[in-house]
Amino acid sequence: MALVVLDASVIIAFRDPADALHARAVTAFRAHVSDAFVLPASVYAEVLIGPMRHGPQEVASLEQFIADFAMQIIPLTPDIARHAASLRARTPSLRLPDAFVLATGDSLGVGSVLTGDAAWLKFSPRAVLI
């Protein structure tokens, strides 16, 4: 079983059938069914924004989704923060929230960081476009 870091774009697309990346997100989840999904705490916060706007039932639905897939939420540590800052400093076009996701993948030594953003492919060899 491999560890796989998920970007917010993948979770949002999976949960929204109208999202342009929905089918690709479903395919990605199926391809990694035997792997362990991890969420950086920053991704957890990002995917909570929409449900928080819609109320407690939507928040509960997201929490259940995370539990159903046994996703582990990885806290932001000083080492991850330092690595994210280093990535951001070297790559001005990389946004800090994205750097946190990639830094989490590097910190955990995962094989894949799944994302819906093709630009990430030039930032990290771990980035995998869904």
Buried (B, 14 or more C-beta within 10 A) or exposed (E): EEBBBBBBBBBBBBBEEEBEBBEBBBEBBEBBEEBBBBBBBBBBBBBBEBBEEEEEEBBEEBEEBBEEBEBEEBEBEEEBBEBBBEBBEEBEEBEEBBBBBBBBBBBBEBBBBBBBBEEBEEBBEBBBBB
